[in-house]
């Protein structure tokens, strides 16, 4: 169940800028959107930290990003201004990369405007990354501790002082989130009950320990230990962190928890966005944002049903070849999940073996890379376990991008909280999706494209990013890495089936008014996943409408374009050049991707 955490999605906030010079003052679309982008970088503390930016004379490292209600109207107005400035350029007269700059910027601003139309849209960017002010997965209250743990580096005393300042700033930020929650509630927009319960449980775990034992302090203590400071100064800084948690962070979280408990006690139930004011239009906008296409919910639903049938047929053939003939595909895959041959022991030794197998799978890929790629990531890829305290609500695995300044590698996090979900037959595909040649190749390479505007290097439209990672799963099979591993190849097909089921379930929940139980029953029947895992997935789709559709829609587009290029170019088709083209343009909406490939095909013909 791979997913890039929403901290990465914060990069999309690059475009939420203050007023800039008119378009006619910039000599290119790229120059214009860089002006728009850099203004936000200069004023967005968490974004600067996420991107690893420093050395420009601006220090916001002790602050957190403003998400107060007054920001809402400003964000809406700025999206309209930004789009108007971009559209002063005539797209028919643009050449080179400015064609794709225009396509990306126009798509981004328009989808954000559409998502912010409801009066209940929250006061942060990107709209659509978190529909509700609070949810159990990647909303601000549950992701903020992870931001401080994984993104705020403490490399010197100044970094330590900034960390303490941010602990104090947590109070204002969480109170702002609570104000957004109240604003939505007054308009009849409450998160699903399961989302509030999940968030409340995490907040309770965060604030229950005494401040000195808080995870926010424990993280800081580990970072302090690596600094060459006098022991007395380390003790002083640690005491300041404890005090910040005691007087500011914990009380703010407690206020939010009390508010959540009020609403949970009313038992509002679980529902798709069809139940919200303007929910139908919001879901249409969410699909445009997440798939970067104009495919409507009914078309996506039908496509999902078709793909499920096709992939199940392939899986049935492979299962029969391995002597597994009885029951539906879902039932046979369910049996494989509990087969002891494919399980990792839930021990320190078992955890170490799993990490070693990930690295071994990555090593198997290395000899094939030069045949398929000219561009490769400059940053290393590290493999780490999800922090123990985050296991219960984290996905099975996820990837965090490297810092732009090279101080942090790409990180592939794997969750030991439910080892039964990470079997020996599913682990290779997970590795190639989250690591190389999936997310790590695509995102790390994008950061090297310094001739492109920062928005092009940093924004990751979900259909491109997740579509590429699913395409990478297929590509590894085409490389022959599963030649002697039929179970691993079956795991690849099951992962593709899972993404196709998502098309059916997401549109079912939000457009066809399925209950969560209907969605759970459908997913269990076709994938064979355990009910607890399926419930977690379905509850995720409830709070992130449309995002689960991005994987398969993007994958199908990558395959379609590659096959088109093969057909049009014949013997002149070069797989390395194709991959270098699509990764060398950065992550773009699928319509822009298609235009760039068609342009490349025409150029190659000449």
Secondary structure, DSSP 8 states (H G I E B T S, - for coil): -B---HHHHGGGGGG-------GGGSSSHHHHHHHHHHHHHHH-HHHHHHHT---SS---TT------THHHHHHHHHHHHHHHHHTTS-GGG--TTHHHHHHHHHHHHHHHHHHT-STT--SSSSTTT-SSSS-SSSSHHHHHHHHHHHT----SHHHHHHHHHHHHHHHHHHHHHHHHHHHHHHTT----HHHHHHHHHHHHHHHHS-GGG-HHHHHHHHHHHTS---HHHHHHHHHHHHHHIIIIIHHHHHHHHHHHHHHHHT------GGGSTTHHHHHHHHHHHHHSS---HHHHHHHHHHHHHHHHHHHHHHHHHTT--SS-HHHHHHHHHT-GGG---SSHHHHHHHHHHHHHHHHHHHHHHHHH-S---SS-EEEEE--GGGTTTS-SEEEE---TTSSS-EEEEE--TTGGGS-HHHHHHHHHHHSTTTHHHHHHHHHT-TTS-HHHHH---HHHHHHHHHHHHHHHHHHTTTTT-HHHHHHHHHHHHHHHHHHHHHHHHHTS---HHHHHHHHHHHH---HHHHHHHHHHHHHSTTGGGHHHHHHHHHHHHHHHHHHHHGGG--HHHHHHHHHHT-S--HHHHHHHHHHHHHHHH-
